[in-house]
Amino acid sequence: MLRWTLIFLVIALVAALFGFGGIAAGAAGIAKILFYIFIVLFLLSLIGGMLKKG
């Protein structure tokens, strides 16, 4: 999931570099959403692993 976030971030940067503001904003928005989903899943996995061991 983090790989997709980085891919969309690179797409957003390249699109912004070439002046495609709408595409850059869309790709950055997708990257932000994927990053938040990644963080939530990571924290749930971390908490689940701690509870399973204890």
N, CA, C and O atoms as CSV, one atom per row, in Angstrom:
chain,resi,resn,atom,element,x,y,z
A,1,MET,N,N,0.835,-1.192,0.000
A,1,MET,CA,C,0.000,0.000,0.000
A,1,MET,C,C,0.875,1.249,0.000
A,1,MET,O,O,0.559,2.245,-0.650
A,2,LEU,N,N,1.961,1.178,0.728
A,2,LEU,CA,C,2.862,2.334,0.764
A,2,LEU,C,C,3.498,2.565,-0.609
A,2,LEU,O,O,3.802,3.701,-0.972
A,3,ARG,N,N,3.697,1.493,-1.362
A,3,ARG,CA,C,4.247,1.620,-2.713
A,3,ARG,C,C,3.306,2.426,-3.605
A,3,ARG,O,O,3.752,3.284,-4.367
A,4,TRP,N,N,1.994,2.148,-3.509
A,4,TRP,CA,C,1.015,2.894,-4.315
A,4,TRP,C,C,0.991,4.359,-3.922
A,4,TRP,O,O,0.841,5.235,-4.775
A,5,THR,N,N,1.139,4.626,-2.630
A,5,THR,CA,C,1.183,6.011,-2.167
A,5,THR,C,C,2.349,6.751,-2.812
A,5,THR,O,O,2.191,7.874,-3.291
A,6,LEU,N,N,3.503,6.126,-2.823
A,6,LEU,CA,C,4.679,6.757,-3.421
A,6,LEU,C,C,4.524,6.924,-4.935
A,6,LEU,O,O,4.972,7.920,-5.502
A,7,ILE,N,N,3.888,5.946,-5.583
A,7,ILE,CA,C,3.663,6.057,-7.029
A,7,ILE,C,C,2.769,7.248,-7.339
A,7,ILE,O,O,3.076,8.028,-8.241
A,8,PHE,N,N,1.666,7.403,-6.607
A,8,PHE,CA,C,0.773,8.525,-6.856
A,8,PHE,C,C,1.429,9.851,-6.484
A,8,PHE,O,O,1.140,10.875,-7.103
A,9,LEU,N,N,2.302,9.846,-5.485
A,9,LEU,CA,C,3.025,11.063,-5.132
A,9,LEU,C,C,3.959,11.478,-6.267
A,9,LEU,O,O,4.048,12.661,-6.594
A,10,VAL,N,N,4.647,10.521,-6.864
A,10,VAL,CA,C,5.537,10.825,-7.987
A,10,VAL,C,C,4.720,11.318,-9.185
A,10,VAL,O,O,5.121,12.263,-9.864
A,11,ILE,N,N,3.586,10.683,-9.442
A,11,ILE,CA,C,2.718,11.135,-10.536
A,11,ILE,C,C,2.281,12.574,-10.297
A,11,ILE,O,O,2.276,13.387,-11.221
A,12,ALA,N,N,1.912,12.889,-9.057
A,12,ALA,CA,C,1.486,14.250,-8.729
A,12,ALA,C,C,2.622,15.249,-8.947
A,12,ALA,O,O,2.398,16.336,-9.479
A,13,LEU,N,N,3.826,14.890,-8.544
A,13,LEU,CA,C,4.963,15.797,-8.714
A,13,LEU,C,C,5.294,16.013,-10.183
A,13,LEU,O,O,5.568,17.139,-10.599
A,14,VAL,N,N,5.273,14.948,-10.968
A,14,VAL,CA,C,5.579,15.076,-12.390
A,14,VAL,C,C,4.492,15.891,-13.095
A,14,VAL,O,O,4.797,16.743,-13.929
A,15,ALA,N,N,3.226,15.629,-12.759
A,15,ALA,CA,C,2.132,16.383,-13.369
A,15,ALA,C,C,2.221,17.863,-13.004
A,15,ALA,O,O,1.973,18.727,-13.844
A,16,ALA,N,N,2.571,18.153,-11.761
A,16,ALA,CA,C,2.711,19.548,-11.348
A,16,ALA,C,C,3.884,20.217,-12.075
A,16,ALA,O,O,3.815,21.393,-12.432
A,17,LEU,N,N,4.943,19.461,-12.285
A,17,LEU,CA,C,6.110,19.989,-12.984
A,17,LEU,C,C,5.762,20.408,-14.413
A,17,LEU,O,O,6.272,21.409,-14.915
A,18,PHE,N,N,4.895,19.638,-15.059
A,18,PHE,CA,C,4.502,19.935,-16.434
A,18,PHE,C,C,3.277,20.831,-16.531
A,18,PHE,O,O,2.811,21.113,-17.635
A,19,GLY,N,N,2.743,21.287,-15.397
A,19,GLY,CA,C,1.663,22.247,-15.407
A,19,GLY,C,C,0.256,21.672,-15.443
A,19,GLY,O,O,-0.698,22.402,-15.714
A,20,PHE,N,N,0.108,20.393,-15.180
A,20,PHE,CA,C,-1.216,19.779,-15.140
A,20,PHE,C,C,-1.733,19.824,-13.703
A,20,PHE,O,O,-1.620,18.848,-12.961
A,21,GLY,N,N,-2.298,20.959,-13.324
A,21,GLY,CA,C,-2.718,21.174,-11.941
A,21,GLY,C,C,-3.824,20.254,-11.482
A,21,GLY,O,O,-3.794,19.772,-10.350
A,22,GLY,N,N,-4.807,19.997,-12.337
A,22,GLY,CA,C,-5.927,19.137,-11.956
A,22,GLY,C,C,-5.496,17.703,-11.715
A,22,GLY,O,O,-5.908,17.072,-10.741
A,23,ILE,N,N,-4.666,17.198,-12.606
A,23,ILE,CA,C,-4.169,15.830,-12.452
A,23,ILE,C,C,-3.279,15.736,-11.222
A,23,ILE,O,O,-3.340,14.754,-10.482
A,24,ALA,N,N,-2.457,16.747,-11.003
A,24,ALA,CA,C,-1.566,16.753,-9.843
A,24,ALA,C,C,-2.370,16.769,-8.546
A,24,ALA,O,O,-2.034,16.061,-7.597
A,25,ALA,N,N,-3.418,17.563,-8.503
A,25,ALA,CA,C,-4.241,17.632,-7.291
A,25,ALA,C,C,-4.950,16.304,-7.048
A,25,ALA,O,O,-5.042,15.843,-5.910
A,26,GLY,N,N,-5.444,15.698,-8.109
A,26,GLY,CA,C,-6.114,14.404,-7.960
A,26,GLY,C,C,-5.173,13.318,-7.489
A,26,GLY,O,O,-5.513,12.547,-6.591
A,27,ALA,N,N,-3.998,13.247,-8.082
A,27,ALA,CA,C,-3.021,12.231,-7.683
A,27,ALA,C,C,-2.534,12.466,-6.256
A,27,ALA,O,O,-2.319,11.512,-5.509
A,28,ALA,N,N,-2.360,13.727,-5.878
A,28,ALA,CA,C,-1.940,14.026,-4.505
A,28,ALA,C,C,-3.040,13.648,-3.515
A,28,ALA,O,O,-2.748,13.150,-2.428
A,29,GLY,N,N,-4.289,13.877,-3.879
A,29,GLY,CA,C,-5.401,13.489,-3.010
A,29,GLY,C,C,-5.474,11.982,-2.827
A,29,GLY,O,O,-5.695,11.499,-1.716
A,30,ILE,N,N,-5.290,11.242,-3.901
A,30,ILE,CA,C,-5.287,9.782,-3.817
A,30,ILE,C,C,-4.121,9.304,-2.961
A,30,ILE,O,O,-4.280,8.395,-2.146
A,31,ALA,N,N,-2.958,9.908,-3.141
A,31,ALA,CA,C,-1.782,9.530,-2.348
A,31,ALA,C,C,-2.024,9.789,-0.862
A,31,ALA,O,O,-1.624,8.992,-0.014
A,32,LYS,N,N,-2.675,10.893,-0.557
A,32,LYS,CA,C,-2.949,11.218,0.845
A,32,LYS,C,C,-3.918,10.211,1.464
A,32,LYS,O,O,-3.713,9.769,2.594
A,33,ILE,N,N,-4.958,9.852,0.738
A,33,ILE,CA,C,-5.929,8.876,1.241
A,33,ILE,C,C,-5.269,7.522,1.452
A,33,ILE,O,O,-5.478,6.886,2.485
A,34,LEU,N,N,-4.469,7.073,0.478
A,34,LEU,CA,C,-3.785,5.790,0.617
A,34,LEU,C,C,-2.815,5.799,1.787
A,34,LEU,O,O,-2.660,4.785,2.468
A,35,PHE,N,N,-2.164,6.922,2.030
A,35,PHE,CA,C,-1.233,7.012,3.155
A,35,PHE,C,C,-1.973,6.886,4.486
A,35,PHE,O,O,-1.504,6.204,5.396
A,36,TYR,N,N,-3.125,7.542,4.599
A,36,TYR,CA,C,-3.900,7.437,5.838
A,36,TYR,C,C,-4.420,6.020,6.051
A,36,TYR,O,O,-4.433,5.532,7.181
A,37,ILE,N,N,-4.847,5.359,4.988
A,37,ILE,CA,C,-5.290,3.967,5.110
A,37,ILE,C,C,-4.125,3.090,5.552
A,37,ILE,O,O,-4.296,2.210,6.395
A,38,PHE,N,N,-2.944,3.323,4.989
A,38,PHE,CA,C,-1.755,2.572,5.380
A,38,PHE,C,C,-1.453,2.758,6.865
A,38,PHE,O,O,-1.168,1.786,7.564
A,39,ILE,N,N,-1.514,3.989,7.346
A,39,ILE,CA,C,-1.226,4.259,8.759
A,39,ILE,C,C,-2.217,3.542,9.665
A,39,ILE,O,O,-1.822,2.941,10.664
A,40,VAL,N,N,-3.504,3.599,9.323
A,40,VAL,CA,C,-4.528,2.933,10.139
A,40,VAL,C,C,-4.304,1.425,10.165
A,40,VAL,O,O,-4.358,0.811,11.230
A,41,LEU,N,N,-4.056,0.826,9.007
A,41,LEU,CA,C,-3.819,-0.617,8.966
A,41,LEU,C,C,-2.547,-0.999,9.714
A,41,LEU,O,O,-2.502,-2.037,10.373
A,42,PHE,N,N,-1.518,-0.170,9.616
A,42,PHE,CA,C,-0.278,-0.444,10.338
A,42,PHE,C,C,-0.504,-0.412,11.847
A,42,PHE,O,O,-0.022,-1.283,12.571
A,43,LEU,N,N,-1.240,0.601,12.318
A,43,LEU,CA,C,-1.499,0.700,13.759
A,43,LEU,C,C,-2.367,-0.453,14.249
A,43,LEU,O,O,-2.127,-0.989,15.331
A,44,LEU,N,N,-3.371,-0.839,13.466
A,44,LEU,CA,C,-4.206,-1.978,13.857
A,44,LEU,C,C,-3.386,-3.262,13.912
A,44,LEU,O,O,-3.578,-4.082,14.810
A,45,SER,N,N,-2.486,-3.442,12.969
A,45,SER,CA,C,-1.621,-4.611,12.964
A,45,SER,C,C,-0.679,-4.603,14.167
A,45,SER,O,O,-0.439,-5.637,14.790
A,46,LEU,N,N,-0.156,-3.431,14.480
A,46,LEU,CA,C,0.751,-3.305,15.625
A,46,LEU,C,C,0.031,-3.609,16.935
A,46,LEU,O,O,0.555,-4.339,17.776
A,47,ILE,N,N,-1.148,-3.063,17.109
A,47,ILE,CA,C,-1.930,-3.295,18.325
A,47,ILE,C,C,-2.365,-4.749,18.412
A,47,ILE,O,O,-2.306,-5.354,19.482
A,48,GLY,N,N,-2.808,-5.321,17.277
A,48,GLY,CA,C,-3.206,-6.730,17.257
A,48,GLY,C,C,-2.059,-7.665,17.616
A,48,GLY,O,O,-2.255,-8.653,18.324
A,49,GLY,N,N,-0.880,-7.359,17.136
A,49,GLY,CA,C,0.294,-8.165,17.467
A,49,GLY,C,C,0.680,-8.064,18.933
A,49,GLY,O,O,1.128,-9.046,19.525
A,50,MET,N,N,0.510,-6.894,19.519
A,50,MET,CA,C,0.832,-6.712,20.933
A,50,MET,C,C,-0.173,-7.448,21.810
A,50,MET,O,O,0.205,-8.027,22.829
A,51,LEU,N,N,-1.440,-7.433,21.431
A,51,LEU,CA,C,-2.463,-8.107,22.223
A,51,LEU,C,C,-2.340,-9.624,22.112
A,51,LEU,O,O,-2.623,-10.335,23.076
A,52,LYS,N,N,-1.932,-10.118,20.973
A,52,LYS,CA,C,-1.788,-11.543,20.765
A,52,LYS,C,C,-0.637,-12.120,21.584
A,52,LYS,O,O,-0.732,-13.237,22.095
A,53,LYS,N,N,0.447,-11.361,21.709
A,53,LYS,CA,C,1.598,-11.820,22.487
A,53,LYS,C,C,1.318,-11.792,23.983
A,53,LYS,O,O,1.782,-12.661,24.722
A,54,GLY,N,N,0.561,-10.797,24.429
A,54,GLY,CA,C,0.325,-10.588,25.859
A,54,GLY,C,C,-0.733,-11.454,26.367
A,54,GLY,O,O,-1.056,-11.403,27.554
